[in-house]
Amino acid sequence: MIEKSRFICSLKKVHSEAEAQEFIKAVKKEFWDATHNCSAYIVDDLAQRSSDDGEPSGTAGIPMLEVLRKNGLTETAAVVTRYFGGIKLGAGGLVRAYSGSVAGAVKEAGLAQKILLGYYSFLYDVNSVGRILNVLYQQQLFEIADVQYDLRAKVILKMRAEQKAEAEAWLTENLNQQIELEQEGTEFAEVAL
């Protein structure tokens, strides 16, 4: 509550402008009786929008967008719903209320970093792979994504892409033979900061 006005911030991860706009519509529908539903979203460097939804120009949407930018957020939409409490806040008060609502929600939700993960494989003697799996499960550098059995066992590891060389060195030392990892694929994952 700020001067009897109630501010509610809704955040959502979005992958496109269409998804951001659908989220904004859904929040407006949920809070249909609110005085204002101001919004801001950043999908990527090219898709960034904001709306003051009837508040004085530049007092809601742009300050909300700035909070998203300052936190380095992309693929994020924010809607701040205001139920007017009867006391005018003035331009500075509105800027503080809307930006503060988004900043508080971002802090509460927490930040994540997008990292590139790689899947890498190596072949090992099928009769000895069980013994080495015990060693592999004990370390923290990578995780075992899969083991495929054929004439030779194919061990597939998942790790940060930049750790490939370190993993090869660790495997070579701990398995007592030269190990070269073959890339199987990549994916992005979010890791909490």
C-alpha positions in Angstrom: 0.0 0.0 0.0 1.3 3.4 -1.0 -0.9 6.3 0.1 -3.9 4.0 0.3 -3.3 2.8 -3.3 -2.6 -0.9 -3.7 0.0 -2.0 -6.3 0.3 -5.6 -7.4 3.1 -6.8 -9.7 2.8 -9.8 -11.9 5.9 -11.2 -13.7 6.2 -13.8 -16.4 8.9 -15.4 -18.6 7.9 -14.9 -22.2 9.5 -16.1 -25.5 7.8 -13.7 -28.0 5.9 -10.4 -28.2 2.7 -12.3 -28.8 3.2 -14.3 -25.6 3.9 -11.0 -23.7 0.8 -9.4 -25.0 -1.3 -12.5 -24.1 0.1 -12.3 -20.6 -0.8 -8.6 -20.3 -4.4 -9.3 -21.6 -4.7 -12.2 -19.0 -3.6 -9.9 -16.1 -6.0 -7.2 -17.3 -8.8 -9.8 -17.4 -8.0 -11.1 -13.9 -7.8 -7.6 -12.4 -10.6 -6.1 -14.6 -11.8 -3.8 -11.8 -8.4 -2.2 -11.2 -7.8 1.5 -11.9 -4.7 0.8 -14.0 -2.8 -2.2 -15.4 0.5 -0.8 -16.6 2.9 -3.0 -18.4 6.4 -3.4 -19.7 8.2 -6.3 -21.4 11.6 -7.1 -23.0 11.7 -10.1 -25.3 15.1 -9.3 -26.8 17.0 -6.2 -27.9 14.5 -5.4 -30.6 11.2 -6.2 -28.8 10.8 -3.9 -25.8 7.5 -2.1 -25.1 5.7 -0.4 -22.2 2.3 1.1 -21.5 1.2 3.7 -18.9 -2.5 2.4 -19.2 -4.0 5.8 -18.4 -1.4 7.0 -15.9 0.3 10.3 -16.8 2.8 9.8 -19.7 6.2 8.4 -18.6 5.2 7.7 -15.0 4.6 3.9 -15.1 5.5 1.9 -18.2 9.0 3.4 -18.9 10.1 3.3 -15.2 9.0 -0.4 -15.2 10.9 -1.1 -18.4 14.0 0.6 -16.9 13.9 -1.8 -13.9 13.9 -4.8 -16.3 16.8 -3.3 -18.2 18.9 -2.5 -15.1 18.5 -6.1 -14.0 19.6 -7.3 -17.4 16.3 -9.2 -17.9 15.1 -10.5 -21.3 12.2 -12.7 -22.1 10.3 -11.0 -19.2 7.0 -9.3 -19.0 5.7 -7.2 -16.0 2.3 -5.9 -15.2 1.7 -3.6 -12.3 -2.0 -3.4 -11.3 -3.1 -0.3 -9.3 -6.2 0.0 -7.2 -6.5 3.8 -6.6 -6.8 4.7 -3.0 -8.0 8.3 -3.3 -4.7 10.1 -2.8 -2.8 11.4 -5.8 0.9 10.5 -5.7 2.3 13.0 -8.2 4.6 12.1 -11.1 7.6 11.3 -8.8 5.5 9.2 -6.5 4.0 7.3 -9.4 7.5 6.6 -10.9 8.7 5.3 -7.5 5.6 3.2 -6.9 5.6 1.5 -10.3 9.4 1.0 -10.5 9.5 -0.1 -6.9 6.7 -2.7 -7.5 8.7 -4.3 -10.3 12.0 -4.1 -8.4 10.4 -5.8 -5.4 8.8 -8.5 -7.5 12.1 -9.2 -9.4 13.9 -9.4 -6.0 11.3 -11.8 -4.7 11.3 -14.0 -7.8 15.1 -14.0 -8.0 17.4 -13.8 -11.0 18.7 -16.6 -13.3 21.5 -16.7 -15.8 21.1 -18.5 -19.1 24.1 -20.7 -19.7 25.1 -23.0 -22.6 25.2 -26.7 -21.7 26.9 -29.3 -23.8 26.3 -33.0 -24.2 29.6 -34.8 -24.8 30.3 -38.5 -25.2 33.2 -41.0 -25.1 33.4 -44.7 -25.7 34.6 -47.2 -23.1 35.0 -50.9 -22.8 31.5 -52.4 -22.1 32.9 -54.9 -19.5 34.6 -52.1 -17.5 32.1 -49.3 -17.7 30.2 -50.2 -14.5 33.4 -49.8 -12.5 34.2 -46.3 -14.0 30.6 -45.1 -13.6 31.1 -45.3 -9.8 34.1 -42.9 -10.2 32.2 -40.6 -12.5 29.2 -40.2 -10.2 31.5 -39.0 -7.4 32.7 -35.8 -9.1 31.0 -32.4 -9.4 32.3 -31.2 -12.8 29.7 -32.9 -15.0 26.7 -35.1 -14.8 26.0 -38.4 -16.5 23.2 -37.8 -19.0 23.0 -41.4 -20.4 24.9 -44.6 -21.0 24.2 -46.6 -24.2 25.4 -50.2 -24.4 26.6 -51.8 -27.7 29.9 -53.4 -28.5 31.4 -50.5 -26.6 29.6 -48.4 -23.9 28.9 -44.8 -25.0 28.9 -42.5 -21.9 27.1 -39.2 -22.5 28.0 -36.3 -20.1 26.3 -33.0 -19.6 28.2 -29.9 -18.5 28.8 -26.3 -19.1 30.2 -26.0 -22.7 33.3 -24.1 -21.5 34.3 -27.0 -19.2 34.9 -29.5 -21.9 38.7 -29.2 -21.8 38.7 -29.5 -18.0 36.5 -32.5 -18.2 38.7 -34.2 -20.7 41.8 -33.6 -18.5 39.9 -35.0 -15.4 38.7 -38.1 -17.3 42.2 -38.8 -18.8 43.7 -38.6 -15.3 41.1 -40.5 -13.4 40.5 -43.2 -16.0 44.2 -43.7 -16.8 43.7 -43.4 -20.6 43.4 -40.5 -23.1 39.8 -39.4 -23.3 38.6 -37.1 -26.1 35.0 -36.0 -25.8 32.7 -35.8 -28.9 30.0 -33.2 -28.9 26.5 -34.7 -29.1 24.5 -31.5 -28.8 23.9 -28.3 -26.8 21.0 -26.6 -24.9 20.5 -23.5 -22.9 19.6 -23.8 -19.2 18.8 -21.2 -16.5 20.8 -21.3 -13.3 19.8 -19.2 -10.3 22.2 -16.4 -9.4 
